[in-house]
């Protein structure tokens, strides 16, 4: 069983509480002493790309939190998106909890979503990668406009790391919950070859778009997808169905099940993420 330190609630207005629970699990639960992981920057990353489109995409989002590698200049990057109501800082501890390969000096980038009204929470304004109207698979109406905008922002962050000298094949993208939905969408559509995608406690939105919207490298993309059987926020079956849809379309998805894990994260899951990073970023 994958033990977590918190539980979540299933009521629509309590999604923020579920997010807070997941953040506590990541920041405080099941810590490991991994040492020498990197430096949390006191300054925030700004767009360096000369692209007007990238600059425009980045301008409407808070600047990310960046954790630089220890022991050398970055030669790989991991861009990790938070869930509904959270911030990049809420997940920055993952850079110290998830070991990376010794040969890869990984720069961790933790973006923060825009603040917007969220239908699920009665129009309350909070950080969100897109509007969400429901939690169950049959009722969710995907917010295409904001999903597309968030995907373009993530693409701009990828290009920013490429501008800094990191090849796309050494850039991993990922996320938790809503952030994972954006990471999956961006990875499947990507026109550059990425190191892979980490999708935790999440699902694939706009699934009717595929395979028509697959990017040039979708069939060679490596995806690590993880979900807990006790997730009462985004049901385990919804995550598993998303994985099966991608697999049926020829995408390489390694779907991991964590018995007893709620809408959260745990040490066993982070161990598996570390193994995935090692396999994809080493060398």
C-alpha positions in Angstrom: 0.0 0.0 0.0 1.2 3.5 -0.8 0.7 5.4 2.4 -0.2 9.1 2.4 -0.3 11.5 5.3 -3.6 13.1 4.4 -7.0 12.3 3.0 -9.2 14.3 0.7 -12.9 15.2 0.5 -15.2 14.6 -2.4 -17.5 17.7 -2.2 -17.2 20.1 -5.1 -16.5 23.1 -2.9 -13.8 21.2 -1.1 -11.6 20.7 -4.1 -9.3 23.4 -2.6 -9.0 21.4 0.6 -8.1 18.3 -1.5 -5.5 20.4 -3.2 -4.1 21.5 0.2 -4.0 17.9 1.3 -2.1 16.9 -1.7 0.4 19.8 -1.2 1.0 18.8 2.4 1.7 15.2 1.3 4.2 16.4 -1.2 5.9 19.0 1.0 5.9 17.2 4.3 4.9 13.6 3.8 7.3 10.7 3.4 10.5 12.8 3.1 13.8 11.3 2.1 17.3 12.6 2.8 18.7 12.9 -0.7 21.1 15.7 -0.1 22.8 18.1 -2.5 19.8 18.3 -4.8 20.0 22.0 -5.7 19.4 25.6 -4.8 16.0 27.2 -4.6 16.4 30.5 -6.4 15.4 33.6 -4.5 14.8 35.3 -7.9 12.3 34.0 -10.4 12.8 33.0 -14.0 11.7 35.4 -16.7 11.2 34.8 -20.4 14.5 34.9 -22.3 13.1 33.9 -25.7 13.1 36.5 -28.4 9.8 35.1 -29.7 7.0 37.7 -29.3 4.5 34.9 -29.0 6.4 33.3 -26.1 6.8 36.6 -24.4 3.1 37.3 -24.7 2.2 33.8 -23.4 4.5 34.2 -20.4 3.4 37.8 -19.6 0.0 36.7 -18.3 1.3 34.1 -15.8 3.3 34.6 -12.5 7.0 33.9 -13.0 7.9 30.3 -12.1 9.9 29.1 -9.1 13.2 27.7 -10.3 15.5 25.2 -8.5 18.9 25.1 -10.0 21.0 21.9 -9.8 23.9 21.5 -7.4 27.3 20.6 -8.7 27.2 22.1 -12.2 25.3 24.0 -14.9 22.0 22.5 -15.9 22.0 20.1 -18.8 18.5 18.8 -18.3 15.2 20.3 -17.1 12.0 19.2 -15.4 8.9 21.5 -15.7 6.3 20.4 -13.1 2.8 21.9 -13.0 0.7 22.1 -9.8 -2.9 21.2 -9.3 -6.0 23.4 -8.8 -5.7 26.2 -6.2 -2.0 25.5 -5.6 1.2 27.4 -6.7 4.6 26.5 -8.0 6.1 27.1 -4.6 3.7 24.5 -3.2 5.5 21.8 -5.3 9.0 23.1 -5.2 9.9 20.6 -2.4 9.6 17.9 -5.0 13.0 19.0 -6.4 14.6 17.8 -3.1 12.4 14.7 -2.6 12.8 13.2 -6.1 16.5 12.2 -6.7 17.8 12.8 -10.2 20.6 10.9 -12.1 24.1 11.9 -11.0 25.0 12.5 -14.6 22.1 14.9 -15.2 22.2 18.4 -13.7 18.5 19.0 -13.6 17.0 22.4 -13.4 13.5 22.2 -11.9 10.9 24.7 -13.0 7.6 25.1 -11.1 5.2 27.4 -12.9 2.1 29.0 -11.3 -1.2 29.1 -13.0 -3.3 32.3 -13.6 -6.1 33.2 -11.1 -9.5 32.7 -12.6 -13.1 31.9 -11.4 -13.7 28.2 -11.1 -17.2 26.9 -11.8 -16.8 23.9 -9.6 -16.2 26.1 -6.6 -19.1 28.4 -7.2 -17.1 30.9 -9.2 -14.5 31.4 -6.5 -11.2 32.8 -7.9 -8.2 30.7 -7.5 -5.1 29.5 -9.4 -6.2 27.1 -12.2 -4.9 25.9 -15.5 -8.4 25.9 -16.9 -12.0 26.2 -15.6 -13.5 23.0 -14.2 -17.2 22.4 -13.9 -17.3 18.9 -12.4 -15.2 16.0 -11.1 -16.9 13.0 -12.6 -15.9 11.8 -16.1 -19.4 11.9 -17.5 -20.1 15.5 -16.4 -16.8 17.3 -17.2 -17.0 19.9 -20.0 -13.5 20.6 -21.1 -12.5 24.3 -21.2 -10.7 24.2 -24.5 -9.8 27.9 -24.6 -7.9 27.9 -21.2 -6.5 24.4 -21.8 -5.0 25.6 -25.1 -3.7 28.8 -23.5 -2.0 26.8 -20.7 -0.5 24.4 -23.2 1.0 27.2 -25.1 2.4 28.7 -21.9 4.0 25.3 -21.1 5.4 25.1 -24.7 6.9 28.6 -24.2 8.6 27.3 -21.0 10.0 24.4 -22.9 11.4 26.8 -25.6 12.9 29.0 -22.9 14.9 26.0 -21.6 16.0 25.3 -25.1 17.1 28.9 -25.5 19.2 28.3 -22.4 21.1 25.5 -24.1 19.2 22.4 -23.0 18.1 20.1 -25.9 14.4 19.2 -26.0 15.3 15.5 -25.6 16.6 16.4 -22.1 13.4 18.4 -21.1 10.8 16.5 -19.1 7.3 18.0 -18.5 4.8 16.8 -15.9 2.2 17.7 -13.4 -0.3 16.8 -10.7 -4.1 16.7 -11.2 -5.0 19.8 -13.4 -1.3 20.3 -14.1 -0.9 16.7 -15.2 -3.8 17.2 -17.7 -2.0 20.2 -19.2 1.3 18.3 -19.3 -0.3 15.3 -21.1 -1.9 17.6 -23.6 1.3 19.5 -24.3 3.3 16.3 -24.6 1.0 14.6 -27.0 0.8 17.7 -29.2 4.5 18.7 -29.0 6.4 19.4 -32.2 9.7 18.9 -30.4 11.0 15.6 -29.1 10.7 15.6 -25.3 12.4 13.4 -22.7 9.0 12.3 -21.5 6.0 13.2 -19.4 5.0 12.6 -15.8 1.3 12.6 -15.1 0.2 12.2 -11.5 -3.4 11.7 -10.4 -4.8 13.1 -13.6 -6.6 12.5 -16.8 -6.4 13.4 -20.5 -8.8 16.2 -21.4 -10.2 16.9 -24.9 -9.6 13.2 -25.6 -11.8 13.2 -28.7 -9.1 15.3 -30.4 -6.8 12.3 -30.7 -5.1 10.9 -32.6 -5.8 13.8 -35.0 -4.0 16.3 -32.7 -1.0 14.1 -32.1 2.3 16.0 -32.6 5.2 14.7 -34.6 6.7 12.7 -31.8 3.6 11.4 -29.9 4.2 7.8 -30.9 7.8 7.9 -29.6 6.8 9.8 -26.4 7.4 8.0 -23.0 4.7 8.7 -20.4 4.8 7.8 -16.8 1.2 8.0 -15.4 0.3 7.3 -11.8 -3.0 7.2 -9.9 -4.2 6.1 -6.4 -7.0 3.6 -6.0 -8.6 5.7 -3.2 -8.6 9.0 -5.2 -12.1 10.5 -4.5 -11.4 13.7 -6.4 -10.3 12.4 -9.8 -11.4 8.8 -9.8 -8.8 6.1 -10.4 -11.0 4.7 -13.2 -10.9 8.0 -15.1 -7.1 8.1 -15.0 -6.9 4.4 -16.1 -9.3 5.0 -18.9 -7.1 7.9 -20.2 -4.0 5.7 -20.1 -5.8 3.0 -22.0 -7.0 5.4 -24.7 -3.5 6.6 -25.2 -2.1 3.1 -25.3 -4.7 2.1 -27.8 -3.6 5.0 -30.0 0.0 3.7 -29.9 1.4 5.9 -27.2 3.9 4.4 -24.7 2.2 4.8 -21.3 3.5 3.2 -18.2 0.5 3.3 -15.9 1.3 2.8 -12.2 -1.4 1.9 -9.6 -0.9 2.9 -5.9 -3.2 1.0 -3.6 -4.8 3.1 -1.0 -3.4 6.4 -2.2 -5.9 9.3 -2.3 -5.6 12.5 -4.4 -2.1 12.9 -3.2 1.5 11.7 -3.6 3.6 9.2 -1.7 7.2 8.0 -1.3 6.6 4.9 -3.5 5.3 7.1 -6.3 8.2 9.5 -6.0 10.6 6.5 -6.1 9.0 5.5 -9.4 9.2 9.0 -10.8 12.9 9.1 -9.8 13.4 5.8 -11.7 11.7 7.3 -14.8 13.8 10.5 -14.6 16.9 8.3 -14.4 16.0 6.3 -17.4 15.1 9.3 -19.5 17.6 12.0 -18.4 20.8 10.1 -17.6 23.7 10.2 -20.0 
